[in-house]
């Protein structure tokens, strides 16, 4: 199979300004994503699979950081129409796939996106997410999750059209033990079949999830998230867990 790993990050960020190019525990944040990709590449380079990396960005600083790691990658410049706050990341990943295929003349079977803002990832999290798509014939999309701390059937509320609040999903559940199992998407690893990403089978979406350890991954979207992630990283590294590149 041909695998395309993607790193997609724009220059702008309102929640945590410049988060994609920040230093994380003394190293550029993107280094942690590059290292986990390198680990996957080294482990699987003799399998016969073709594995390549594509970077989609409009940030010159991010590009310099990635180049400083001497990583081989396909550069895809972020299009202006895909650089806004409300652009779906899947649209950016799709564009990255199309440009990578155009530039290389190759057809990629599976696209694996690694989010920069998830520095605490195990290799097995990447492998596990990929395996969900590869070894399940119907599955065409998989992503990493953590067990949800709140449940829309029970203790998540929102304002309705009357201005009052009620549970997101109306139900008669009275105890946690009765609730359907729910998960939080943690924006760490995504694996797409080519057909799904190119809208060829969206009407037949068969998604699966890979569960990661709770507390190890936050979707960094604010300065406080960033600070907390550094505290968590140093704690887990002291326990010999996760990728420590200090």
N, C-alpha and C positions, 0 to 999 in steps of 0.2 A: 504494500500500500504506500501511497504518497501522503505524508503528513505535513501540514502547514501549521506551525505554531505562530501565533500573532501577539504582538504587544501594541496596543492601540491607546494612545494618550495625547490629548490636546494640550496646548500651552495654557489655556485659561482654566481657572477654577475659582468659584466664588466662596464656597464653604471653607476651604483651607487653601488660601492663595498659594499657587505654585507648588501644590502638593506632589505632583508627579516628578519634580526635579529636586525635591528637598533631600537633605541628608537624614538618614535614619540610623541612629546609633553609630554615627561616625562615617557611614558610607552612603553614597547615593542610593535612594530607595529602589531604583530600577535594578541595581546590582543583584538584589535578592531574587528577582524574577529571572534574570539572566543566568544565575547560578543553578536554579532549579531546572531550567531548560537544559543547561549544560549537563546536569546529572542525568536527565532523561536521555539525552543524545548519547552520552558515553555508555549507558547501560544497554541501549537498544541499537547501537550502530552496526551490530553484526547480525541483526535479525533479517536483513534484506529489505526492510522498509526504508524509503527515502524520507528523510526528516529535514525540513528547512524552517527558517525563522523569517518572518516579515515584520517590519516595524512601520506603523502608520502614525505619523505625528506632524504637527506644524511647529514644534518646539526645537529651535536650534540647539539650546542647551541640553535637552534630553538626548538629541542625536549625538552630541559631543560626548555625553556620559556613556552612551552605549558603545560608541566607537572606541572609547578609552579602554574598554574591556576586551578589545580585539576580537569581538564577536562577528562571525560571518552572518550577514542578514540581507534580506531584500528590502530596500527602502521604498516606501509608498508615501508620497507627500499627501497630507490631509487636505482634502478639497474644502474650499470655503463653505460650501453648502452643507458640509458634514462636520462643521466645527462649532455649531451652536450648542446652547445649554440643553435644548429639548430634543436633540437628535438621538435616535435610538442607537445604542452601541452595536446592535446586530447589523444595522445598515453600514456602519463603518467597517465591521469585520467582513461583510459581504463585498464591499468595495475593495478591501485589502486582498481578498481571495481573487477577485477578477483581475486586479492589477498584477498580482504575483503570477497568475497564470499567463497573462499577456507578456510580462517581462521575461519569463523563463521558458515559455512554450510548453509547460507541463500542466497536467491535470491533477489536482489534489483531491484525494478521496475523503480526507477528514481534516477539519480545521479545529485547532485547539487554542482558545484564547486564555492567556494568563494575565490577570489584572495586576497592574503595578502596585496598587494600594493593598495588596495582600502579601506582606513579606513572610508571614509564618505559614509555610506550606510544606508538607512532607511530599517526597517523591511518590509515595503510594496514593496520595490524593490525586495527583495528575494521572497516574496509571489507572487508578480505580474509576475515575470519570471517563477516561477513554474506553476502558473495558466495557462499560455499560452500553456504548454504541456498537463496539466491534463484535461483542459476543451475544448480543440480543438482536436477532434478525429484524424485528419490527422497530426497535428503538432507533430514532434518527437524531436525537438531541438529548444531551445529558449535562447536568450542571451540579456544582457542589452546594451543599446546604449545611445548616446546623439545626439542631432541634429547637423549635420555637419556644420562647419563654412565655409568650402570650398566645391566645387562641381566638380567632375571629368569631367562633361560635359561643364564646364564654366571657372573655374579659378584654376585648378590643372594641372600642366604641367610636362612632363618628356622628357628626351632626347631620340630621336629615333635612328635608325640604321645609319643614316647619320651624327649624331653628333649634329643635331639641335633640337630645342624644340618645342613641340606642346601640345595641350590639351590631357589628358590621354584618353578621349573618344571624338572622333571627332563629332562635332554637328553643327547645324545651329542656336542654341539658341543665342539670343541677349540680353535677360534680365533675371534677377533672377526669376521673376515671372513665367517664362516659364519652369523652370527647374524641372525635376523629384525630388521628395523628397529623400534626402540622409541622412544617419546617420553614425556616427563614433562608431565602437565597442569600448567600454570603459574598457574591461577586468575586469569587476567587478563581475558579476553573470552569470553562465552558467547552464542550465538545460538540461539534456540528457535523453531520454528514453533509457532503457537498450539495446533494439534492435538496435537503431541507433549507440550507442557507441561501440557495438560489431561488427560493420560493416555489420549487417544483413539487413540494409535497406538504405545504403548510396546512392544507385542509386535512391531512392525515398525520397529525403531529402525535408522535409516540415518545414522550419524554420520560427519562429516568433520572434519579438523583444519586449522588455520592455524599454520604454524611461525613462531615469533618468534625473535629473536636470543638465543642462550644468554648467560648472565651479566648480561643486562639486567633480568631479572625474577626476583625471589625471592618466594616465598610468605611474607610477613612473619609470623612466628609466635613470635618471641622478641625480646628487647632487642638481642641481637647481630645478628639479621637486620636490624633497623631501622637500626643503626649502619652495617652493611655497605652497605645500600641507599643511605644518604646519601653514603658514600664513592664508590660507583659512579655515582650521579647527578652529582655534581660533576665526576667524571672525564669522563663522556660529554658533559656540557654544555660542558666546556672544548674538546671536539672538535666542537662544533656539532651534537650529536645529541640527539634527544628534546626533550620539551617543557620549557623552562626558564622558569618564571614568577617568578623571584626579582626 
